[in-house]
Structure formats: structure tokens, C-alpha cells
Amino acid sequence: MSDHPNDTARDRRTRGLEIMKRVYGRDQAGDGPGDFFGMTVEHLFAEVWSRDTLSMRDRRMLLLGLLVGQGMDDAVGLQLDAALRTGDLTPDELREVVVFLTHYAGWPRGAKLNSQVEDLIARVMEP
């Protein structure tokens, strides 16, 4: 059930684009064409990411765990970058995520995640 039952399609699109920007810390490809982009913005971001029970940070951590567990390295990199740039996770917290997830996702995936985190921190935090 929607937390916004009286929304118009335009309201959902606007809210979805705003939340998508908060999630990724920057504008994505603008207002993309096609049904897939529309469903992503109007449902995933406007309805799911906007719910009040979990914070953005909570959702980001859940998503990171899922992506690491599935070995989806490109999506992991995108989420790590967004987590650091939006302030959802600090460098120390990202490193702790590596330690924790390595024990559940396995050492090879943990090693890849560690490389991604350290490369990101070096690129973003160290001039």
C-alpha cells in the first residue's frame, strides 16, 4: 500500500526523481524515456525508497549486502560511491562493512569489495 494514496503520476515522478537524486547524490540521466525508467522512478524510488520505516542509510546498507552477496560488482561500486558522497557511510564505516560482509559473502567477494572501497576512498577522500 502506498504512503501517498492521493498522488498523481506527476507527483510520483517528481518525488521519485528527487529521491533518486538523494540516493545517488547527483542527478541521474535526467528524465529518461521508456517504461523501465518510469517504473523505476515512479515505483522503486517514489514508493519504496520513500517509505518512512527504514532510513536511506538502512536501505543502502541492505542493498550493499545484497549486491555483494550476488557478486554484482558494478552496482556495488555505484552504491559505494553514492554512500560516501551522500554521507550515508564514512570511510571507516565502509571499511567495517567490508569486514562484516566478507564473513558472510566469502573471502573472494570480500577481497573485491575491499579493493573497491579502498580505491574509492583514495580517489574521493585523498587529494
N, CA, C and O atoms as a Tinker XYZ file with bonds, in Angstrom:
   508  protein
     1  N      0.838000   -1.190000    0.000000    73     2
     2  CA     0.000000    0.000000    0.000000    64     1     3
     3  C      0.873000    1.240000    0.000000    63     2     4     5
     4  O      1.893000    1.288000    0.688000    81     3
     5  N      0.487000    2.212000   -0.746000    73     3     6
     6  CA     1.247000    3.444000   -0.902000    64     5     7
     7  C      1.128000    4.328000    0.334000    63     6     8     9
     8  O      0.071000    4.414000    0.958000    81     7
     9  N      2.243000    4.988000    0.674000    73     7    10
    10  CA     2.216000    6.005000    1.734000    64     9    11
    11  C      1.661000    7.317000    1.202000    63    10    12    13
    12  O      1.481000    8.269000    1.960000    81    11
    13  N      1.387000    7.372000   -0.108000    73    11    14
    14  CA     0.932000    8.589000   -0.779000    64    13    15
    15  C     -0.279000    8.253000   -1.660000    63    14    16    17
    16  O     -0.178000    8.298000   -2.886000    81    15
    17  N     -1.417000    7.918000   -1.048000    73    15    18
    18  CA    -2.551000    7.399000   -1.830000    64    17    19
    19  C     -3.195000    8.388000   -2.796000    63    18    20    21
    20  O     -3.850000    7.956000   -3.744000    81    19
    21  N     -3.039000    9.677000   -2.599000    73    19    22
    22  CA    -3.692000   10.657000   -3.461000    64    21    23
    23  C     -2.764000   11.255000   -4.517000    63    22    24    25
    24  O     -3.108000   12.246000   -5.161000    81    23
    25  N     -1.598000   10.657000   -4.689000    73    23    26
    26  CA    -0.635000   11.157000   -5.666000    64    25    27
    27  C     -1.126000   11.017000   -7.094000    63    26    28    29
    28  O     -1.820000   10.064000   -7.449000    81    27
    29  N     -0.752000   11.976000   -7.886000    73    27    30
    30  CA    -0.928000   11.866000   -9.332000    64    29    31
    31  C      0.350000   11.254000   -9.896000    63    30    32    33
    32  O      1.353000   11.142000   -9.192000    81    31
    33  N      0.312000   10.863000  -11.155000    73    31    34
    34  CA     1.511000   10.334000  -11.804000    64    33    35
    35  C      2.631000   11.378000  -11.776000    63    34    36    37
    36  O      3.800000   11.045000  -11.582000    81    35
    37  N      2.259000   12.626000  -11.970000    73    35    38
    38  CA     3.255000   13.714000  -11.943000    64    37    39
    39  C      3.874000   13.840000  -10.548000    63    38    40    41
    40  O      5.083000   14.046000  -10.433000    81    39
    41  N      3.065000   13.721000   -9.484000    73    39    42
    42  CA     3.584000   13.769000   -8.113000    64    41    43
    43  C      4.590000   12.645000   -7.872000    63    42    44    45
    44  O      5.660000   12.865000   -7.306000    81    43
    45  N      4.226000   11.420000   -8.318000    73    43    46
    46  CA     5.117000   10.278000   -8.148000    64    45    47
    47  C      6.418000   10.486000   -8.914000    63    46    48    49
    48  O      7.496000   10.192000   -8.398000    81    47
    49  N      6.325000   10.990000  -10.136000    73    47    50
    50  CA     7.518000   11.219000  -10.964000    64    49    51
    51  C      8.418000   12.245000  -10.278000    63    50    52    53
    52  O      9.625000   12.031000  -10.165000    81    51
    53  N      7.846000   13.349000   -9.823000    73    51    54
    54  CA     8.630000   14.404000   -9.166000    64    53    55
    55  C      9.293000   13.870000   -7.899000    63    54    56    57
    56  O     10.492000   14.064000   -7.694000    81    55
    57  N      8.514000   13.197000   -7.047000    73    55    58
    58  CA     9.058000   12.649000   -5.800000    64    57    59
    59  C     10.123000   11.598000   -6.107000    63    58    60    61
    60  O     11.176000   11.571000   -5.470000    81    59
    61  N      9.850000   10.746000   -7.070000    73    59    62
    62  CA    10.805000    9.705000   -7.438000    64    61    63
    63  C     12.123000   10.273000   -7.909000    63    62    64    65
    64  O     13.184000    9.791000   -7.513000    81    63
    65  N     12.070000   11.297000   -8.753000    73    63    66
    66  CA    13.308000   11.928000   -9.240000    64    65    67
    67  C     14.074000   12.596000   -8.103000    63    66    68    69
    68  O     15.304000   12.548000   -8.074000    81    67
    69  N     13.357000   13.221000   -7.162000    73    67    70
    70  CA    14.014000   13.847000   -6.009000    64    69    71
    71  C     14.700000   12.805000   -5.140000    63    70    72    73
    72  O     15.836000   13.004000   -4.709000    81    71
    73  N     14.019000   11.697000   -4.879000    73    71    74
    74  CA    14.590000   10.647000   -4.035000    64    73    75
    75  C     15.750000    9.968000   -4.757000    63    74    76    77
    76  O     16.767000    9.659000   -4.137000    81    75
    77  N     15.610000    9.736000   -6.035000    73    75    78
    78  CA    16.687000    9.142000   -6.824000    64    77    79
    79  C     17.949000   10.011000   -6.728000    63    78    80    81
    80  O     19.060000    9.495000   -6.608000    81    79
    81  N     17.763000   11.326000   -6.783000    73    79    82
    82  CA    18.899000   12.240000   -6.654000    64    81    83
    83  C     19.524000   12.123000   -5.261000    63    82    84    85
    84  O     20.748000   12.136000   -5.137000    81    83
    85  N     18.702000   12.008000   -4.207000    73    83    86
    86  CA    19.232000   11.845000   -2.848000    64    85    87
    87  C     19.964000   10.515000   -2.696000    63    86    88    89
    88  O     21.005000   10.449000   -2.043000    81    87
    89  N     19.427000    9.464000   -3.291000    73    87    90
    90  CA    20.038000    8.138000   -3.188000    64    89    91
    91  C     21.412000    8.126000   -3.851000    63    90    92    93
    92  O     22.368000    7.594000   -3.288000    81    91
    93  N     21.513000    8.706000   -5.035000    73    91    94
    94  CA    22.765000    8.656000   -5.791000    64    93    95
    95  C     23.639000    9.883000   -5.602000    63    94    96    97
    96  O     24.780000    9.902000   -6.063000    81    95
    97  N     23.124000   10.909000   -4.930000    73    95    98
    98  CA    23.925000   12.090000   -4.655000    64    97    99
    99  C     24.149000   12.983000   -5.857000    63    98   100   101
   100  O     24.973000   13.897000   -5.810000    81    99
   101  N     23.431000   12.729000   -6.923000    73    99   102
   102  CA    23.545000   13.547000   -8.136000    64   101   103
   103  C     22.374000   13.201000   -9.040000    63   102   104   105
   104  O     21.712000   12.177000   -8.873000    81   103
   105  N     22.137000   14.088000  -10.006000    73   103   106
   106  CA    21.105000   13.793000  -10.994000    64   105   107
   107  C     21.544000   12.604000  -11.820000    63   106   108   109
   108  O     22.706000   12.501000  -12.213000    81   107
   109  N     20.619000   11.715000  -12.080000    73   107   110
   110  CA    20.910000   10.603000  -12.974000    64   109   111
   111  C     20.715000   11.091000  -14.398000    63   110   112   113
   112  O     20.903000   12.278000  -14.668000    81   111
   113  N     20.359000   10.244000  -15.279000    73   111   114
   114  CA    20.270000   10.593000  -16.704000    64   113   115
   115  C     19.106000   11.519000  -16.999000    63   114   116   117
   116  O     18.591000   11.526000  -18.118000    81   115
   117  N     18.687000   12.294000  -16.024000    73   115   118
   118  CA    17.557000   13.202000  -16.230000    64   117   119
   119  C     16.248000   12.451000  -16.192000    63   118   120   121
   120  O     16.081000   11.502000  -15.425000    81   119
   121  N     15.343000   12.873000  -17.006000    73   119   122
   122  CA    14.021000   12.259000  -17.063000    64   121   123
   123  C     14.006000   11.313000  -18.263000    63   122   124   125
   124  O     13.556000   11.668000  -19.352000    81   123
   125  N     14.506000   10.112000  -18.034000    73   123   126
   126  CA    14.705000    9.151000  -19.114000    64   125   127
   127  C     13.438000    8.676000  -19.791000    63   126   128   129
   128  O     12.344000    8.768000  -19.234000    81   127
   129  N     13.600000    8.172000  -20.990000    73   127   130
   130  CA    12.462000    7.672000  -21.763000    64   129   131
   131  C     12.112000    6.235000  -21.384000    63   130   132   133
   132  O     12.897000    5.534000  -20.746000    81   131
   133  N     10.949000    5.828000  -21.781000    73   131   134
   134  CA    10.565000    4.427000  -21.689000    64   133   135
   135  C      9.914000    4.022000  -20.391000    63   134   136   137
   136  O      9.991000    4.715000  -19.376000    81   135
   137  N      9.269000    2.873000  -20.459000    73   135   138
   138  CA     8.554000    2.337000  -19.313000    64   137   139
   139  C      9.474000    1.930000  -18.170000    63   138   140   141
   140  O      9.133000    2.125000  -17.003000    81   139
   141  N     10.642000    1.364000  -18.492000    73   139   142
   142  CA    11.547000    0.909000  -17.444000    64   141   143
   143  C     11.971000    2.062000  -16.544000    63   142   144   145
   144  O     11.901000    1.951000  -15.320000    81   143
   145  N     12.410000    3.163000  -17.137000    73   143   146
   146  CA    12.817000    4.323000  -16.344000    64   145   147
   147  C     11.631000    4.849000  -15.546000    63   146   148   149
   148  O     11.765000    5.155000  -14.361000    81   147
   149  N     10.483000    4.956000  -16.184000    73   147   150
   150  CA     9.295000    5.445000  -15.495000    64   149   151
   151  C      8.922000    4.588000  -14.301000    63   150   152   153
   152  O      8.609000    5.113000  -13.233000    81   151
   153  N      8.954000    3.266000  -14.472000    73   151   154
   154  CA     8.625000    2.364000  -13.360000    64   153   155
   155  C      9.658000    2.483000  -12.242000    63   154   156   157
   156  O      9.318000    2.455000  -11.059000    81   155
   157  N     10.919000    2.615000  -12.636000    73   155   158
   158  CA    11.979000    2.755000  -11.639000    64   157   159
   159  C     11.756000    4.006000  -10.799000    63   158   160   161
   160  O     11.818000    3.954000   -9.570000    81   159
   161  N     11.502000    5.112000  -11.454000    73   159   162
   162  CA    11.323000    6.384000  -10.751000    64   161   163
   163  C     10.024000    6.400000   -9.966000    63   162   164   165
   164  O     10.021000    6.741000   -8.783000    81   163
   165  N      8.921000    6.036000  -10.605000    73   163   166
   166  CA     7.597000    6.187000  -10.002000    64   165   167
   167  C      7.240000    5.093000   -9.000000    63   166   168   169
   168  O      6.376000    5.295000   -8.146000    81   167
   169  N      7.889000    3.952000   -9.094000    73   167   170
   170  CA     7.596000    2.896000   -8.115000    64   169   171
   171  C      8.770000    2.707000   -7.144000    63   170   172   173
   172  O      8.623000    2.926000   -5.942000    81   171
   173  N      9.926000    2.303000   -7.664000    73   171   174
   174  CA    11.053000    1.999000   -6.778000    64   173   175
   175  C     11.432000    3.192000   -5.910000    63   174   176   177
   176  O     11.551000    3.064000   -4.692000    81   175
   177  N     11.622000    4.343000   -6.531000    73   175   178
   178  CA    12.066000    5.498000   -5.748000    64   177   179
   179  C     10.906000    6.242000   -5.098000    63   178   180   181
   180  O     10.992000    6.574000   -3.915000    81   179
   181  N      9.832000    6.515000   -5.821000    73   179   182
   182  CA     8.721000    7.294000   -5.258000    64   181   183
   183  C      7.937000    6.515000   -4.212000    63   182   184   185
   184  O      7.394000    7.114000   -3.284000    81   183
   185  N      7.866000    5.199000   -4.340000    73   183   186
   186  CA     7.057000    4.412000   -3.407000    64   185   187
   187  C      7.899000    3.609000   -2.407000    63   186   188   189
   188  O      7.584000    3.599000   -1.217000    81   187
   189  N      8.952000    2.945000   -2.861000    73   187   190
   190  CA     9.706000    2.054000   -1.979000    64   189   191
   191  C     10.770000    2.809000   -1.189000    63   190   192   193
   192  O     10.808000    2.715000    0.038000    81   191
   193  N     11.635000    3.558000   -1.875000    73   191   194
   194  CA    12.687000    4.291000   -1.165000    64   193   195
   195  C     12.115000    5.419000   -0.310000    63   194   196   197
   196  O     12.806000    5.897000    0.590000    81   195
   197  N     10.897000    5.859000   -0.551000    73   195   198
   198  CA    10.321000    6.985000    0.194000    64   197   199
   199  C      9.608000    6.565000    1.476000    63   198   200   201
   200  O      9.189000    7.421000    2.256000    81   199
   201  N      9.465000    5.272000    1.703000    73   199   202
   202  CA     8.763000    4.816000    2.910000    64   201   203
   203  C      9.528000    5.253000    4.162000    63   202   204   205
   204  O     10.749000    5.403000    4.130000    81   203
   205  N      8.809000    5.453000    5.249000    73   203   206
   206  CA     9.393000    6.033000    6.461000    64   205   207
   207  C     10.055000    5.043000    7.418000    63   206   208   209
   208  O     10.864000    5.466000    8.243000    81   207
   209  N      9.757000    3.777000    7.349000    73   207   210
   210  CA    10.191000    2.830000    8.369000    64   209   211
   211  C     11.704000    2.642000    8.412000    63   210   212   213
   212  O     12.281000    2.539000    9.495000    81   211
   213  N     12.354000    2.595000    7.250000    73   211   214
   214  CA    13.808000    2.477000    7.188000    64   213   215
   215  C     14.395000    3.778000    6.656000    63   214   216   217
   216  O     13.794000    4.451000    5.819000    81   215
   217  N     15.561000    4.114000    7.149000    73   215   218
   218  CA    16.248000    5.315000    6.655000    64   217   219
   219  C     16.919000    5.006000    5.311000    63   218   220   221
   220  O     17.046000    3.848000    4.916000    81   219
   221  N     17.336000    6.055000    4.633000    73   219   222
   222  CA    18.100000    5.879000    3.389000    64   221   223
   223  C     19.351000    5.052000    3.676000    63   222   224   225
   224  O     19.717000    4.166000    2.903000    81   223
   225  N     19.996000    5.354000    4.792000    73   223   226
   226  CA    21.214000    4.633000    5.170000    64   225   227
   227  C     20.913000    3.147000    5.375000    63   226   228   229
   228  O     21.656000    2.290000    4.897000    81   227
   229  N     19.829000    2.846000    6.080000    73   227   230
   230  CA    19.432000    1.443000    6.283000    64   229   231
   231  C     19.230000    0.744000    4.941000    63   230   232   233
   232  O     19.728000   -0.361000    4.725000    81   231
   233  N     18.504000    1.391000    4.057000    73   231   234
   234  CA    18.232000    0.800000    2.743000    64   233   235
   235  C     19.528000    0.607000    1.960000    63   234   236   237
   236  O     19.715000   -0.414000    1.298000    81   235
   237  N     20.418000    1.589000    2.038000    73   235   238
   238  CA    21.694000    1.489000    1.326000    64   237   239
   239  C     22.500000    0.298000    1.849000    63   238   240   241
   240  O     23.083000   -0.444000    1.058000    81   239
   241  N     22.539000    0.109000    3.163000    73   239   242
   242  CA    23.309000   -0.997000    3.728000    64   241   243
   243  C     22.702000   -2.344000    3.327000    63   242   244   245
   244  O     23.429000   -3.282000    3.002000    81   243
   245  N     21.395000   -2.436000    3.349000    73   243   246
   246  CA    20.749000   -3.672000    2.894000    64   245   247
   247  C     21.081000   -3.951000    1.433000    63   246   248   249
   248  O     21.404000   -5.078000    1.057000    81   247
   249  N     20.996000   -2.915000    0.627000    73   247   250
   250  CA    21.278000   -3.068000   -0.794000    64   249   251
   251  C     22.729000   -3.470000   -1.020000    63   250   252   253
   252  O     23.004000   -4.338000   -1.849000    81   251
   253  N     23.652000   -2.860000   -0.305000    73   251   254
   254  CA    25.058000   -3.241000   -0.437000    64   253   255
   255  C     25.269000   -4.711000   -0.096000    63   254   256   257
   256  O     25.975000   -5.419000   -0.814000    81   255
   257  N     24.666000   -5.170000    0.988000    73   255   258
   258  CA    24.795000   -6.573000    1.362000    64   257   259
   259  C     24.283000   -7.503000    0.281000    63   258   260   261
   260  O     24.923000   -8.502000   -0.047000    81   259
   261  N     23.138000   -7.173000   -0.265000    73   259   262
   262  CA    22.552000   -7.981000   -1.335000    64   261   263
   263  C     23.448000   -7.984000   -2.571000    63   262   264   265
   264  O     23.716000   -9.043000   -3.140000    81   263
   265  N     23.909000   -6.817000   -2.986000    73   263   266
   266  CA    24.731000   -6.716000   -4.192000    64   265   267
   267  C     26.063000   -7.444000   -4.037000    63   266   268   269
   268  O     26.518000   -8.116000   -4.962000    81   267
   269  N     26.687000   -7.309000   -2.866000    73   267   270
   270  CA    27.943000   -8.023000   -2.621000    64   269   271
   271  C     27.682000   -9.529000   -2.647000    63   270   272   273
   272  O     28.432000  -10.279000   -3.271000    81   271
   273  N     26.628000   -9.969000   -1.975000    73   271   274
   274  CA    26.298000  -11.393000   -1.934000    64   273   275
   275  C     26.022000  -11.976000   -3.308000    63   274   276   277
   276  O     26.292000  -13.153000   -3.550000    81   275
   277  N     25.490000  -11.167000   -4.206000    73   275   278
   278  CA    25.191000  -11.614000   -5.565000    64   277   279
   279  C     26.377000  -11.418000   -6.513000    63   278   280   281
   280  O     26.317000  -11.824000   -7.674000    81   279
   281  N     27.454000  -10.797000   -6.022000    73   279   282
   282  CA    28.622000  -10.565000   -6.868000    64   281   283
   283  C     28.397000   -9.526000   -7.952000    63   282   284   285
   284  O     29.019000   -9.589000   -9.013000    81   283
   285  N     27.514000   -8.571000   -7.696000    73   283   286
   286  CA    27.184000   -7.537000   -8.686000    64   285   287
   287  C     28.110000   -6.332000   -8.499000    63   286   288   289
   288  O     27.699000   -5.278000   -8.013000    81   287
   289  N     29.371000   -6.517000   -8.898000    73   287   290
   290  CA    30.425000   -5.552000   -8.600000    64   289   291
   291  C     30.196000   -4.160000   -9.158000    63   290   292   293
   292  O     30.519000   -3.173000   -8.496000    81   291
   293  N     29.644000   -4.056000  -10.366000    73   291   294
   294  CA    29.400000   -2.722000  -10.931000    64   293   295
   295  C     28.384000   -1.949000  -10.097000    63   294   296   297
   296  O     28.574000   -0.766000   -9.813000    81   295
   297  N     27.309000   -2.622000   -9.709000    73   295   298
   298  CA    26.283000   -1.974000   -8.887000    64   297   299
   299  C     26.824000   -1.679000   -7.495000    63   298   300   301
   300  O     26.470000   -0.662000   -6.899000    81   299
   301  N     27.679000   -2.559000   -6.965000    73   299   302
   302  CA    28.316000   -2.301000   -5.667000    64   301   303
   303  C     29.122000   -1.011000   -5.744000    63   302   304   305
   304  O     29.029000   -0.162000   -4.858000    81   303
   305  N     29.904000   -0.866000   -6.790000    73   303   306
   306  CA    30.722000    0.340000   -6.951000    64   305   307
   307  C     29.884000    1.605000   -6.979000    63   306   308   309
   308  O     30.246000    2.613000   -6.371000    81   307
   309  N     28.769000    1.552000   -7.683000    73   307   310
   310  CA    27.866000    2.701000   -7.756000    64   309   311
   311  C     27.312000    3.044000   -6.373000    63   310   312   313
   312  O     27.263000    4.214000   -5.996000    81   311
   313  N     26.898000    2.032000   -5.623000    73   311   314
   314  CA    26.342000    2.264000   -4.290000    64   313   315
   315  C     27.402000    2.728000   -3.293000    63   314   316   317
   316  O     27.124000    3.580000   -2.449000    81   315
   317  N     28.609000    2.179000   -3.380000    73   315   318
   318  CA    29.688000    2.635000   -2.501000    64   317   319
   319  C     29.985000    4.103000   -2.736000    63   318   320   321
   320  O     30.106000    4.883000   -1.791000    81   319
   321  N     30.102000    4.475000   -4.003000    73   319   322
   322  CA    30.373000    5.864000   -4.359000    64   321   323
   323  C     29.275000    6.785000   -3.832000    63   322   324   325
   324  O     29.556000    7.831000   -3.247000    81   323
   325  N     28.039000    6.390000   -4.043000    73   323   326
   326  CA    26.914000    7.209000   -3.576000    64   325   327
   327  C     26.893000    7.278000   -2.046000    63   326   328   329
   328  O     26.627000    8.339000   -1.482000    81   327
   329  N     27.167000    6.172000   -1.377000    73   327   330
   330  CA    27.162000    6.146000    0.093000    64   329   331
   331  C     28.184000    7.115000    0.663000    63   330   332   333
   332  O     27.911000    7.821000    1.634000    81   331
   333  N     29.360000    7.144000    0.054000    73   331   334
   334  CA    30.410000    8.042000    0.542000    64   333   335
   335  C     30.091000    9.499000    0.210000    63   334   336   337
   336  O     30.222000   10.369000    1.070000    81   335
   337  N     29.678000    9.772000   -1.019000    73   335   338
   338  CA    29.404000   11.150000   -1.429000    64   337   339
   339  C     28.200000   11.757000   -0.726000    63   338   340   341
   340  O     28.189000   12.959000   -0.461000    81   339
   341  N     27.176000   10.947000   -0.415000    73   339   342
   342  CA    25.994000   11.486000    0.262000    64   341   343
   343  C     26.175000   11.554000    1.774000    63   342   344   345
   344  O     25.351000   12.144000    2.473000    81   343
   345  N     27.244000   10.956000    2.279000    73   343   346
   346  CA    27.477000   10.947000    3.722000    64   345   347
   347  C     26.721000    9.853000    4.452000    63   346   348   349
   348  O     26.709000    9.836000    5.683000    81   347
   349  N     26.087000    8.934000    3.721000    73   347   350
   350  CA    25.403000    7.817000    4.380000    64   349   351
   351  C     26.396000    6.944000    5.145000    63   350   352   353
   352  O     26.081000    6.423000    6.215000    81   351
   353  N     27.593000    6.791000    4.588000    73   351   354
   354  CA    28.631000    5.989000    5.237000    64   353   355
   355  C     29.966000    6.722000    5.144000    63   354   356   357
   356  O     30.306000    7.296000    4.109000    81   355
   357  N     30.707000    6.692000    6.235000    73   355   358
   358  CA    32.042000    7.295000    6.282000    64   357   359
   359  C     33.064000    6.276000    5.769000    63   358   360   361
   360  O     32.734000    5.102000    5.601000    81   359
   361  N     34.287000    6.711000    5.523000    73   359   362
   362  CA    35.316000    5.738000    5.145000    64   361   363
   363  C     35.483000    4.610000    6.171000    63   362   364   365
   364  O     35.604000    3.444000    5.796000    81   363
   365  N     35.490000    4.951000    7.450000    73   363   366
   366  CA    35.620000    3.906000    8.476000    64   365   367
   367  C     34.428000    2.949000    8.468000    63   366   368   369
   368  O     34.596000    1.745000    8.662000    81   367
   369  N     33.237000    3.477000    8.245000    73   367   370
   370  CA    32.057000    2.605000    8.183000    64   369   371
   371  C     32.103000    1.710000    6.942000    63   370   372   373
   372  O     31.712000    0.545000    7.010000    81   371
   373  N     32.574000    2.238000    5.819000    73   371   374
   374  CA    32.718000    1.408000    4.625000    64   373   375
   375  C     33.695000    0.268000    4.882000    63   374   376   377
   376  O     33.456000   -0.869000    4.474000    81   375
   377  N     34.786000    0.575000    5.553000    73   375   378
   378  CA    35.771000   -0.468000    5.878000    64   377   379
   379  C     35.169000   -1.517000    6.811000    63   378   380   381
   380  O     35.476000   -2.703000    6.692000    81   379
   381  N     34.328000   -1.091000    7.723000    73   379   382
   382  CA    33.675000   -2.043000    8.625000    64   381   383
   383  C     32.670000   -2.917000    7.872000    63   382   384   385
   384  O     32.514000   -4.097000    8.184000    81   383
   385  N     31.990000   -2.334000    6.882000    73   383   386
   386  CA    31.092000   -3.110000    6.022000    64   385   387
   387  C     31.882000   -4.214000    5.327000    63   386   388   389
   388  O     31.406000   -5.343000    5.208000    81   387
   389  N     33.087000   -3.889000    4.868000    73   387   390
   390  CA    33.943000   -4.895000    4.220000    64   389   391
   391  C     34.213000   -6.057000    5.171000    63   390   392   393
   392  O     34.033000   -7.217000    4.803000    81   391
   393  N     34.642000   -5.749000    6.380000    73   391   394
   394  CA    34.960000   -6.799000    7.353000    64   393   395
   395  C     33.731000   -7.666000    7.621000    63   394   396   397
   396  O     33.820000   -8.893000    7.630000    81   395
   397  N     32.607000   -7.032000    7.833000    73   395   398
   398  CA    31.381000   -7.773000    8.153000    64   397   399
   399  C     30.931000   -8.646000    6.986000    63   398   400   401
   400  O     30.703000   -9.844000    7.152000    81   399
   401  N     30.805000   -8.044000    5.806000    73   399   402
   402  CA    30.277000   -8.789000    4.662000    64   401   403
   403  C     31.212000   -9.888000    4.183000    63   402   404   405
   404  O     30.758000  -10.899000    3.648000    81   403
   405  N     32.514000   -9.700000    4.370000    73   403   406
   406  CA    33.464000  -10.738000    3.974000    64   405   407
   407  C     33.150000  -12.055000    4.671000    63   406   408   409
   408  O     33.283000  -13.123000    4.073000    81   407
   409  N     32.742000  -11.984000    5.912000    73   407   410
   410  CA    32.457000  -13.197000    6.678000    64   409   411
   411  C     31.174000  -13.897000    6.231000    63   410   412   413
   412  O     30.991000  -15.080000    6.518000    81   411
   413  N     30.310000  -13.206000    5.555000    73   411   414
   414  CA    29.067000  -13.809000    5.065000    64   413   415
   415  C     29.096000  -14.074000    3.567000    63   414   416   417
   416  O     28.523000  -15.060000    3.103000    81   415
   417  N     29.755000  -13.205000    2.803000    73   415   418
   418  CA    29.764000  -13.344000    1.347000    64   417   419
   419  C     30.959000  -14.141000    0.845000    63   418   420   421
   420  O     30.980000  -14.573000   -0.307000    81   419
   421  N     31.950000  -14.335000    1.702000    73   419   422
   422  CA    33.132000  -15.095000    1.317000    64   421   423
   423  C     34.328000  -14.200000    1.042000    63   422   424   425
   424  O     34.198000  -13.017000    0.725000    81   423
   425  N     35.502000  -14.814000    1.177000    73   423   426
   426  CA    36.741000  -14.052000    1.052000    64   425   427
   427  C     36.964000  -13.483000   -0.346000    63   426   428   429
   428  O     37.383000  -12.330000   -0.447000    81   427
   429  N     36.712000  -14.214000   -1.427000    73   427   430
   430  CA    36.917000  -13.607000   -2.752000    64   429   431
   431  C     36.054000  -12.360000   -2.973000    63   430   432   433
   432  O     36.540000  -11.351000   -3.484000    81   431
   433  N     34.791000  -12.426000   -2.593000    73   431   434
   434  CA    33.929000  -11.241000   -2.743000    64   433   435
   435  C     34.353000  -10.140000   -1.784000    63   434   436   437
   436  O     34.310000   -8.959000   -2.129000    81   435
   437  N     34.760000  -10.523000   -0.587000    73   435   438
   438  CA    35.252000   -9.537000    0.380000    64   437   439
   439  C     36.516000   -8.850000   -0.098000    63   438   440   441
   440  O     36.689000   -7.649000    0.110000    81   439
   441  N     37.406000   -9.606000   -0.740000    73   439   442
   442  CA    38.637000   -9.024000   -1.270000    64   441   443
   443  C     38.311000   -8.010000   -2.374000    63   442   444   445
   444  O     38.906000   -6.933000   -2.434000    81   443
   445  N     37.369000   -8.364000   -3.239000    73   443   446
   446  CA    36.945000   -7.440000   -4.303000    64   445   447
   447  C     36.327000   -6.189000   -3.687000    63   446   448   449
   448  O     36.643000   -5.073000   -4.100000    81   447
   449  N     35.451000   -6.368000   -2.704000    73   447   450
   450  CA    34.810000   -5.244000   -2.030000    64   449   451
   451  C     35.852000   -4.357000   -1.361000    63   450   452   453
   452  O     35.763000   -3.132000   -1.442000    81   451
   453  N     36.832000   -4.958000   -0.703000    73   451   454
   454  CA    37.884000   -4.189000   -0.048000    64   453   455
   455  C     38.635000   -3.329000   -1.067000    63   454   456   457
   456  O     38.915000   -2.158000   -0.809000    81   455
   457  N     38.954000   -3.904000   -2.209000    73   455   458
   458  CA    39.634000   -3.134000   -3.260000    64   457   459
   459  C     38.771000   -1.972000   -3.727000    63   458   460   461
   460  O     39.261000   -0.856000   -3.902000    81   459
   461  N     37.481000   -2.237000   -3.928000    73   459   462
   462  CA    36.576000   -1.174000   -4.366000    64   461   463
   463  C     36.519000   -0.046000   -3.337000    63   462   464   465
   464  O     36.574000    1.131000   -3.692000    81   463
   465  N     36.408000   -0.412000   -2.069000    73   463   466
   466  CA    36.308000    0.586000   -1.001000    64   465   467
   467  C     37.598000    1.393000   -0.900000    63   466   468   469
   468  O     37.551000    2.622000   -0.841000    81   467
   469  N     38.729000    0.734000   -0.880000    73   467   470
   470  CA    39.997000    1.456000   -0.735000    64   469   471
   471  C     40.285000    2.341000   -1.944000    63   470   472   473
   472  O     40.774000    3.459000   -1.789000    81   471
   473  N     39.988000    1.853000   -3.140000    73   471   474
   474  CA    40.161000    2.681000   -4.338000    64   473   475
   475  C     39.253000    3.904000   -4.285000    63   474   476   477
   476  O     39.674000    5.009000   -4.629000    81   475
   477  N     38.009000    3.710000   -3.855000    73   475   478
   478  CA    37.053000    4.823000   -3.757000    64   477   479
   479  C     37.534000    5.855000   -2.734000    63   478   480   481
   480  O     37.538000    7.055000   -3.012000    81   479
   481  N     37.935000    5.388000   -1.562000    73   479   482
   482  CA    38.395000    6.307000   -0.510000    64   481   483
   483  C     39.612000    7.093000   -1.001000    63   482   484   485
   484  O     39.691000    8.303000   -0.786000    81   483
   485  N     40.549000    6.426000   -1.651000    73   483   486
   486  CA    41.744000    7.107000   -2.162000    64   485   487
   487  C     41.354000    8.153000   -3.215000    63   486   488   489
   488  O     41.916000    9.247000   -3.247000    81   487
   489  N     40.407000    7.813000   -4.059000    73   487   490
   490  CA    40.004000    8.718000   -5.138000    64   489   491
   491  C     39.215000    9.919000   -4.618000    63   490   492   493
   492  O     39.407000   11.039000   -5.090000    81   491
   493  N     38.326000    9.687000   -3.645000    73   491   494
   494  CA    37.413000   10.734000   -3.195000    64   493   495
   495  C     37.945000   11.539000   -2.008000    63   494   496   497
   496  O     37.771000   12.756000   -1.949000    81   495
   497  N     38.589000   10.858000   -1.072000    73   495   498
   498  CA    38.942000   11.500000    0.183000    64   497   499
   499  C     40.359000   12.048000    0.218000    63   498   500   501
   500  O     40.648000   12.985000    0.963000    81   499
   501  N     41.240000   11.470000   -0.584000    73   499   502
   502  CA    42.654000   11.868000   -0.511000    64   501   503
   503  C     43.003000   12.634000   -1.788000    63   502   504   505
   504  O     42.956000   12.078000   -2.885000    81   503
   505  N     43.358000   13.932000   -1.636000    73   503   506
   506  CA    43.646000   14.759000   -2.822000    64   505   507
   507  C     44.869000   14.313000   -3.598000    63   506   508
   508  O     45.215000   14.924000   -4.609000    81   507
